[in-house]
């Protein structure tokens, strides 16, 4: 994992106590695109399973993830794909 991957995973663990969290650096797929940085660490996919998502719709789940990662999304992270599920899904 890269430094930003670790940072994202740690923040999500602290905020949402997930049963599972996987952070994938997709930056290499976006080289030359808007927001891509030469060193990467700008585009990520987050796959997360948390009981905090139970009963919430997709928008509410994404909002929780975005709130936990507000600092990263305001700066070094240009794009984030979120796959958020409750444990029973």
HELIX and SHEET records of a PDB file:
HELIX    1   1 UNK A    3  UNK A   16  1                                  14    
HELIX    2   2 UNK A   27  UNK A   30  5                                   4    
HELIX    3   3 UNK A   51  UNK A   53  5                                   3    
HELIX    4   4 UNK A   58  UNK A   68  1                                  11    
HELIX    5   5 UNK A   70  UNK A   73  1                                   4    
SHEET    1   A 3 UNK A  20  UNK A  25  0                                        
SHEET    2   A 3 UNK A  43  UNK A  49 -1                                        
SHEET    3   A 3 UNK A  79  UNK A  85  1                                        
END                                                                             
